[in-house]
Amino acid sequence: MPDTGAMNWPDVVTAATAEDPAELPGSDIRILDATVEVLGVCGEQRLTIDMVADRAHMSRMTVFRRFGSKQNLIDTAYRREISKALRDITDYSQKTDTAASRATAVATRMVDNAARIPALQWIIRSESDEIVRMWRDLQPPGQELGRAYVSTLLQDPQLQDPLPTSDADFVADVLMRTVMSLVLVPDPAYHKANLTELAQYIRRVVERLLR
């Protein structure tokens, strides 16, 4: 997405959650799946177009023709994974009916999704500075997209107690920073018993934010 100055975040969130990654051309899906697999094995710095082409059983020229450069290929793969995760989180969040339960569910699901993306786990282990780049420089920036996304969910008029915009923005900002800390410094205790302990921890954070 080109940088056009101030972003219309509601539109960005809508696009990120409405776009179905499965609707891409079959060749693109093969290439992007292969990219994520290679990222999960060797990380961004060691990834090459040839490695992706071999994994996708396609020619190097086809990969270049579809994505233009290694960096665009990687960024597109990341955006696709983010879109898939946001759609999953959105579906999961619809089971909640209060601001506190939704905020807890969304943040918990975010941490859980991060733990299940091999490419992201490689980056966390071996290239943590790349997380900062994604969070700050990827278009749209991860922190800003996450804040806008969570804020939108917390203002949902279908909730019993939807938050006003200023409160939703603040809670969303803190939650995204909490999620990032839990992703970068995972605690095995929070992944026991079907994420129960993680959800309880996040619930305590949410309850204090909503006081």
C-alpha positions in Angstrom: 0.0 0.0 0.0 1.6 3.3 -1.0 2.2 6.0 1.6 -0.3 8.7 0.9 0.2 10.7 4.2 -2.5 10.4 6.8 -4.2 7.0 6.6 -8.0 6.5 6.7 -7.7 3.9 9.4 -11.4 2.7 9.3 -10.9 2.0 5.6 -7.5 0.2 6.3 -9.1 -2.0 8.9 -12.1 -2.8 6.7 -9.8 -3.7 3.9 -7.5 -5.9 6.1 -10.4 -7.8 7.5 -12.6 -8.0 4.4 -9.9 -9.2 2.0 -10.0 -13.0 1.8 -6.4 -14.2 1.3 -7.9 -17.4 -0.2 -9.2 -15.4 -3.2 -5.8 -14.7 -4.6 -4.7 -16.4 -7.9 -3.6 -20.0 -7.3 0.0 -19.2 -8.4 0.2 -16.3 -5.9 -1.1 -18.5 -3.1 1.6 -21.2 -3.9 4.3 -18.5 -3.9 3.2 -16.9 -0.7 2.7 -20.2 1.1 6.2 -21.1 0.0 7.5 -17.8 1.2 6.1 -18.3 4.7 7.5 -21.8 4.9 11.0 -20.6 3.9 10.8 -17.7 6.3 9.9 -20.2 9.1 13.0 -22.2 8.3 15.7 -19.7 7.6 14.3 -16.2 8.2 14.2 -13.1 6.1 17.9 -12.4 5.7 18.7 -15.8 4.3 15.6 -16.2 2.2 16.2 -16.0 -1.6 13.9 -15.9 -4.6 15.4 -19.2 -5.7 14.5 -20.9 -2.4 10.9 -19.7 -2.7 10.6 -20.8 -6.3 12.0 -24.2 -5.5 9.5 -24.6 -2.6 6.6 -23.5 -4.8 7.7 -25.6 -7.7 7.7 -22.6 -9.9 10.3 -20.7 -11.9 12.4 -17.9 -10.5 11.1 -15.6 -13.3 7.5 -16.3 -12.3 8.1 -15.3 -8.7 9.8 -12.1 -9.9 7.0 -11.3 -12.4 4.3 -11.7 -9.8 6.0 -9.8 -6.9 8.8 -7.7 -8.4 11.4 -8.0 -5.6 12.3 -10.0 -2.6 11.2 -7.3 -0.1 7.8 -6.9 -1.8 7.4 -10.7 -1.7 8.2 -10.8 2.0 6.0 -7.8 2.9 3.1 -9.3 0.8 3.5 -12.6 2.7 3.4 -10.8 6.0 0.4 -8.8 5.1 -1.4 -12.0 4.0 -0.7 -13.7 7.3 -1.9 -10.5 9.1 -5.1 -10.5 7.1 -5.7 -14.2 7.8 -5.1 -13.6 11.5 -7.4 -10.5 11.7 -10.2 -12.4 10.0 -9.8 -15.2 12.6 -9.7 -12.8 15.5 -12.7 -10.9 14.2 -14.8 -14.1 13.9 -13.7 -15.1 17.4 -14.5 -11.7 18.9 -18.1 -11.9 17.7 -18.8 -14.4 20.4 -18.4 -11.7 23.0 -21.0 -9.1 24.1 -19.2 -6.7 26.5 -16.2 -4.4 26.0 -14.1 -6.2 28.6 -14.8 -9.7 27.2 -14.1 -8.6 23.7 -10.9 -6.8 24.6 -9.7 -9.9 26.4 -10.7 -12.3 23.6 -9.0 -10.2 20.9 -5.7 -9.7 22.8 -5.6 -13.4 23.8 -6.3 -14.5 20.2 -3.6 -12.2 18.9 -0.9 -13.8 21.1 -2.2 -17.2 20.2 -2.1 -16.5 16.5 1.5 -15.2 16.8 2.5 -18.4 18.4 1.2 -20.4 15.5 2.9 -18.5 12.7 6.2 -20.2 12.0 7.7 -17.2 10.1 7.0 -14.9 13.0 8.4 -17.4 15.5 11.7 -17.5 13.5 11.9 -13.7 13.5 11.3 -13.5 17.2 14.0 -16.0 17.9 16.6 -14.9 15.4 15.8 -11.5 13.9 14.0 -9.5 16.6 15.0 -6.2 14.9 12.8 -7.2 12.0 9.8 -7.2 14.3 10.5 -3.5 15.0 10.6 -2.9 11.3 7.3 -4.6 10.7 5.7 -2.9 13.6 7.0 0.6 12.6 7.7 0.6 8.9 5.4 -2.0 7.2 2.5 -0.3 5.4 0.3 0.0 7.3 2.5 0.0 10.5 1.6 -2.9 12.8 1.0 -0.8 15.9 -1.2 1.7 14.2 -3.2 -1.0 12.3 -3.6 -3.0 15.5 -4.8 0.0 17.5 -7.3 1.0 14.9 -8.5 -2.6 14.5 -9.0 -3.2 18.2 -10.6 0.3 18.7 -13.1 -0.5 16.0 -14.1 -3.7 17.7 -14.5 -2.0 21.1 -16.8 0.6 19.6 -19.1 -2.0 18.0 -22.7 -0.9 18.7 -23.7 -4.5 19.1 -21.8 -4.7 22.4 -23.8 -4.1 25.6 -21.3 -1.3 26.6 -19.5 0.0 23.5 -16.7 2.3 24.3 -16.5 5.9 23.1 -13.8 6.6 20.6 -11.2 8.2 22.9 -11.6 5.3 25.5 -11.5 2.7 22.8 -8.3 4.2 21.2 -6.6 4.3 24.6 -7.5 0.7 25.6 -6.5 -0.5 22.1 -3.2 1.2 22.2 -2.3 -0.3 25.6 -3.5 -3.7 24.6 -1.4 -3.7 21.4 1.7 -2.9 23.4 0.8 -5.6 25.9 0.3 -8.1 23.1 3.7 -7.2 21.6 5.5 -7.7 24.9 3.8 -11.1 25.4 4.8 -12.1 21.8 8.4 -11.0 22.1 8.9 -12.3 25.7 6.6 -15.3 25.8 5.9 -17.0 29.1 5.3 -20.8 28.8 2.9 -20.6 31.7 0.4 -18.5 29.6 0.1 -21.3 27.1 -1.1 -24.0 29.4 -4.7 -25.2 29.9 -6.0 -23.8 26.6 -4.6 -20.3 27.1 -6.6 -20.0 30.3 -3.8 -18.3 32.2 -3.0 -16.0 29.4 -6.6 -14.9 29.1 -6.9 -14.4 32.9 -3.7 -12.2 32.8 -5.1 -10.1 29.9 -8.5 -9.8 31.6 -6.8 -8.3 34.7 -5.1 -5.7 32.4 -8.4 -4.9 30.7 -10.4 -4.5 33.9 -7.9 -2.0 35.2 -8.0 -0.1 31.9 -11.8 0.1 32.0 -12.1 1.4 35.5 
